Amino acid sequence: MNTRTLHLLLTLTFWLVLTLVLLSALFALALPLLDEQLLTSWQVQLAETTKTEVILAGSETGLLLQTTQGELLLETSAFSLALSRALTILLAGGMVSAIIYFLRQLVADVSSGRPFSRRSASALQKTGYLLVTLPVVLFLEVFLRFYLFIPAASHNSEFNFTHIRLLSGSGNDVLIYPGFNITLLLAGCFVLVMARAFYVGAQLQTDNDEII
């Protein structure tokens, strides 16, 4: 795939992602206004494992059914939750759109025959920072969404830096573990290293131009 085709593909992807982000945010805001329920969920794990023994008919073999995790669903038509969902979509979607936009700038510089420029290095650096920040934003959003929209959340839960312990009152508490995308973090660190290399290359190219 040549650089012109790649640049066109990134341009189309940028506008497609941006359009989907805006439509998704508007859809989230419209649901409560139309008296429709908005669903939000958390991946949870039981603090105490539930075990049930299952005996197969006509056999002495027993199976142990173990329940450890599941999904906690919240169904509501509250506009505040819809507003939070829309803001989350705009924030995360805006970051993804910005990443595509900066990569598009990089491809444009490569197609011009001068990839090692300060603009290319800056685009890579911004892409790296966004990739590093995105998993952190998604991680913190789980805590924020829980404490904003679960009734009396601060009284019915215990906050930990890695998870939330939802007190069920029945002795079997539920643990909410926000996911953290380590792949995006590592990709961001790699891109930042590449950005530094591009800054060095841009400086060498500038020095070479001055000599010539």
C-alpha positions in Angstrom: 0.0 0.0 0.0 1.5 3.3 -1.1 1.5 6.4 1.1 -1.2 8.2 -0.9 -3.7 5.3 -0.5 -2.8 5.1 3.2 -3.4 8.8 3.6 -6.8 8.5 1.9 -7.7 5.6 4.1 -6.7 7.4 7.3 -8.7 10.5 6.1 -11.8 8.4 5.6 -11.3 6.6 8.9 -10.9 9.8 10.7 -14.2 11.3 9.4 -16.0 7.9 9.9 -14.9 7.6 13.6 -15.7 11.3 14.2 -19.2 10.8 12.8 -19.8 7.7 14.8 -18.6 9.3 18.0 -21.0 12.3 17.6 -23.9 10.1 16.6 -23.3 7.8 19.6 -23.1 10.7 22.0 -26.4 12.2 20.6 -28.0 8.7 20.8 -27.0 8.4 24.5 -28.5 11.8 25.3 -31.7 11.1 23.3 -32.6 7.9 25.1 -33.8 9.4 28.4 -35.7 12.1 26.5 -37.6 9.3 24.7 -38.3 7.5 28.0 -36.0 4.7 27.0 -33.8 2.8 29.4 -30.0 3.3 29.3 -27.9 0.3 30.3 -24.5 0.4 31.9 -22.5 -2.5 33.2 -19.5 -3.5 35.3 -17.5 -6.7 35.2 -17.6 -8.0 38.7 -16.1 -10.8 40.8 -17.6 -12.4 43.9 -15.5 -11.9 47.1 -16.6 -15.4 48.3 -16.7 -18.1 45.7 -20.0 -20.0 45.3 -19.5 -23.7 44.9 -22.2 -26.2 44.0 -21.6 -30.0 43.7 -23.3 -31.7 40.8 -23.7 -35.5 40.8 -24.1 -37.1 37.4 -27.0 -39.7 37.3 -25.7 -43.3 37.3 -22.2 -42.3 38.0 -20.0 -41.8 41.0 -18.4 -38.8 39.4 -19.1 -35.4 40.8 -18.7 -32.1 39.1 -17.9 -28.9 41.0 -19.8 -25.9 39.7 -17.9 -22.7 40.7 -19.2 -19.2 40.2 -16.6 -16.5 40.5 -17.5 -13.6 38.2 -20.3 -12.1 36.2 -21.8 -8.7 35.2 -23.5 -6.0 37.2 -26.2 -4.2 35.2 -27.8 -0.8 35.9 -30.9 0.1 33.9 -32.0 3.7 34.3 -33.6 6.5 32.3 -31.8 9.2 34.4 -30.5 12.0 32.2 -27.4 12.4 34.4 -26.2 8.9 33.4 -26.9 9.7 29.8 -24.9 12.9 30.0 -22.0 11.0 31.6 -22.2 8.3 28.9 -22.2 11.0 26.2 -19.2 12.8 27.8 -17.3 9.5 28.0 -18.0 8.7 24.4 -16.9 12.2 23.3 -13.7 12.0 25.4 -12.6 8.5 24.4 -13.8 8.9 20.8 -12.1 12.3 20.6 -8.8 10.8 21.7 -9.1 8.0 19.1 -9.9 10.5 16.4 -6.9 12.7 17.4 -4.6 9.6 17.2 -5.9 8.9 13.6 -5.5 12.6 12.7 -1.8 12.8 13.9 -1.0 9.5 12.1 -2.5 11.1 9.0 -0.1 14.0 9.4 2.8 11.6 9.7 1.8 9.8 6.5 1.5 13.1 4.7 5.0 14.0 5.6 6.3 10.6 4.5 4.6 11.0 1.1 6.2 14.4 0.7 9.6 12.7 0.8 10.7 14.4 4.1 9.5 12.1 6.9 12.0 13.5 9.5 10.5 16.8 10.2 9.5 18.5 13.5 5.9 18.2 12.5 6.2 14.5 12.1 8.0 14.2 15.4 5.4 16.3 17.1 2.6 14.2 15.6 4.2 11.0 16.9 4.8 12.5 20.3 1.1 13.6 20.6 0.0 10.2 19.4 2.2 8.6 22.1 0.8 10.7 24.9 -2.8 10.0 23.8 -2.1 6.2 23.7 -0.6 6.4 27.2 -3.5 8.5 28.5 -6.4 6.6 27.0 -6.2 3.4 29.2 -5.8 5.6 32.3 -9.0 7.6 31.3 -11.0 4.4 30.7 -9.7 3.0 34.0 -10.8 6.0 36.1 -14.1 6.3 34.2 -15.3 3.1 35.8 -14.8 4.5 39.4 -16.4 7.8 38.4 -19.4 6.2 36.8 -20.0 3.9 39.8 -19.9 6.6 42.4 -22.0 9.1 40.4 -24.9 6.8 39.5 -25.2 4.1 42.1 -27.6 5.3 44.9 -25.7 5.9 48.1 -22.6 4.3 46.6 -20.2 5.7 49.2 -22.2 4.1 52.0 -22.7 0.7 50.3 -19.1 0.2 49.0 -15.5 0.3 50.0 -13.1 2.1 47.7 -9.7 0.6 46.9 -7.1 1.9 44.4 -7.5 -1.2 42.3 -11.1 -2.1 42.7 -14.5 -1.3 44.4 -16.0 -3.6 47.0 -19.8 -3.5 46.8 -21.2 -4.5 50.2 -24.2 -6.8 49.5 -25.3 -7.2 53.1 -25.6 -11.0 52.6 -21.9 -11.8 53.3 -21.1 -12.3 49.7 -19.7 -9.0 48.5 -19.1 -8.1 44.9 -15.8 -6.8 43.7 -15.6 -4.4 40.7 -12.3 -4.5 38.9 -11.8 -1.8 36.2 -10.0 -3.2 33.2 -6.6 -1.6 32.3 -5.4 -2.0 28.7 -1.6 -2.6 29.2 -1.2 -3.0 25.4 -2.2 0.6 24.7 0.2 1.8 27.4 3.1 -0.2 25.9 2.2 1.0 22.4 2.2 4.6 23.7 5.7 4.2 25.2 7.0 2.7 22.0 5.5 5.6 19.9 7.1 8.1 22.3 10.5 6.5 21.7 9.9 6.7 18.0 9.0 10.4 18.4 12.3 11.0 20.1 14.1 9.3 17.2 12.2 11.4 14.7 13.3 14.6 16.6 16.9 13.5 16.2 16.3 12.7 12.6 14.7 16.1 12.0 17.7 17.8 13.6 20.2 15.8 11.4 18.1 16.6 8.3 18.2 20.3 9.2 21.9 20.2 9.7 22.4 18.4 6.4 20.2 21.0 4.6 22.4 23.8 6.0 25.6 22.2 4.9 24.3 21.7 1.4 
